[in-house]
């Protein structure tokens, strides 16, 4: 069983920064990719950014140039540095791990950006 522990959410003013962390633990056989998704109230969960073990990165358009995803393979940890935050970035942010066979989700961490 793989567990994901997220941290780093909170309340920040528009223009501010936050750094999210997600550490994977448990019976990790392999990791294909790790990433971050978010879900705002009344909206569907959407991809924010993802990074493969090989270092390939994808960002969704709304966060390009503002968010940076990185990964420490030795620690099975993924980070999301969020700069120039906007009120529309307010959401629950979920960590995701894809081992090539299944996906594991974290509990989510709330990010609130005030205007």
N, C-alpha and C positions, 0 to 999 in steps of 0.2 A: 504494500500500500504506500502510495506516494502522498505526501502532504506538502502544501504550499503555505508559507507564512508571509503575509504582506505587512508592510509598515510604511509610514511616511506621509499618510494623508493628513488633512487638516484644513483649517480656514486660512485663507490668504487674500490680500487685496489684489485687485486687478493690476497686472504688471509685475507681480511678484513671482517667486519661484518655489517649487517644492521638488523633492526627490523621493520617489517611491522605490522600495526594495521588495524583492520576493525571493525567498530562499526555499529551495526544494529539499526535502528530506525523506527518509524511508527507503523502500526497496526500489531504487532507481536503477533500471537495467540499461537504459539508454535514453538520451534526449535528442529529439529531432529538432525541436524549436521551442522557444519560450517567448511569451509575448504579453502584451497588456491590451485589455478591452475595457470599454467603459459603457455605463448605462445611466442615462439621465432619466429623471422622473417622466413617465409616460412615453418613453422612447424605447426602441429595441437596443439590445447590446450590440456594440460596434467595435471593430478592430481599431486600435490606436497605433500600435507598432509591434513588430515581431522581429526576432533575430534567430537564425539557425545556428547550429553548432559550428558550422563552417564559416559563420560571420556574415551571411547574407542578411540584409536588413530591408524591411518594408515599413513605410509610414503612410498613414492615410493623409489625404490632402489638408484637412483642417489643422494638422499639427506640424506639418513640414516646416522646417526652419525654426521651430520653437521648442520641440521636444527632441530628446536624444535618448535612444535605447542603447544599453550596453550590457555585457554579460561577463561574469567570471565563471568560466567552465569548471575550474578547480573547486569552486565553492557552490556550484549549481545554483547560482544566484543571478537574477536579472534586475537591472535598474532602469528607472525611467526618470530622467532629468527633465523637468518641465519649467520652462522659462516663459516670460511674457504672457503669463496666464490671463485668460479672459473669463468673464462670467459664464460664457457658453461652454467652458471646460468643466463646469460643475457637474459632477456625476460620481457614482460609485465606480471605482477602478478595480478590475479583476485581473489577477495574474492567471496565465494559462500555460500549461506544459503539454507538449505533444511528443509522445514517445514513439510515434510511428504506427501505433496500434490503437491507442486511445488518448483521450484528453483528460487532464486534471485541472480543476478550477480552484482558486483560492476563495476565501470568504468575502473578499472585497474590502476596499478601504475608501472612505468618503473624502472627496476633494471638493471643497466649497470655495468659490472665488467671488468675493464681494466687489460690487462696482463702486 
